[in-house]
Amino acid sequence: MLEFLPLSDQAAMAYFPDEATALSFAAAVRQAEPPWLVDVVQAYRSVAVFFDLHHITFAQASQSLRDLAARKRQLKQATEVRRHRIPCCYELQLDLARVAEHVGLSTDEVIRLHSETEYTVYAIGFCPGFPYLGYLPEKLCGVPRLESPRPRVEVGSVGLTGRQTGIYTESRPGGWNIVGRTPLELVSVTDGYFPLRTGDKVQFTRIDEAEFRRLLGQRLKMPEESQRVK
């Protein structure tokens, strides 16, 4: 039986065997949209469900969520997802040579593998809208973080470490290996603009510096249509 743990007095968290099942459950809760629901946050194999204490208790919310899971026995079903193409200028890198040396490939091969892979947004955090994208192709996995984080990583920087890649949505300190930079704005806290969400698919498109300058400051456009994937 699916068990929910108290994350706070207004949230319940459950862990799933894999990311796809967690994503499907999170989507099912959003679709059901019970009146007591405040938010649903997926991070890899966990799902946190925030609820309004004026409408429901933790025990009642947990039972309601267990009932929902029981009605959806096939959680790995087709789920509507959104696909994004994000331009990346690999010329604006800081650590390509380090990554290439670690994995034993040329820098061109690192760029090819990184840009040809379609990633899933498995979590958002670290700074507003920062997407944790997985998973890197096996040949690019295992590169450690920098021994000392940089005091400042520029907004739009595309980094990788371990099995993941991600995009710095704000300028801030960071220790990931920077392999490129996107010119697009991916977050605006003031406008409530957060185009990426867990479950979305992301693929990078290689651009040169001239195209980077032309696109600088433009916002990521939302996909016109959703696609169903399993």
KATA-V256558 format. One record per backbone hydrogen bond with DSSP energy under -1.0 kcal/mol. NH is the residue of the N-H (numbers start at 1). CO is the residue of the C=O. If there is no record, write none. Layout:
# KATA-V256558
NH CO
NH CO
This chain:
# KATA-V256558
5 13
7 11
8 11
12 49
13 5
14 47
16 45
22 18
23 19
24 20
25 21
26 22
27 23
28 24
29 25
30 26
31 27
32 28
33 29
37 34
38 50
39 50
41 48
43 46
44 122
46 43
47 14
48 41
49 12
50 39
51 10
52 36
55 52
56 52
61 57
62 58
63 59
64 60
65 61
66 62
67 63
68 64
69 65
70 66
71 67
77 75
79 229
81 227
84 201
86 203
88 205
89 181
92 89
94 178
95 178
99 95
100 96
101 97
102 98
103 99
104 100
105 100
110 106
111 107
112 108
113 109
114 110
115 111
116 112
119 202
120 134
121 200
122 132
125 130
127 125
130 127
132 123
133 165
134 120
136 163
140 137
141 138
142 162
146 175
150 174
153 172
156 168
157 154
158 180
159 166
160 177
161 164
162 143
164 161
165 133
166 159
168 157
172 153
174 150
177 160
179 158
180 158
181 89
182 156
185 218
188 193
193 188
199 121
200 197
201 82
202 119
203 84
205 86
207 88
212 208
213 209
214 210
215 211
216 212
217 183
218 215
220 185
227 81
229 79
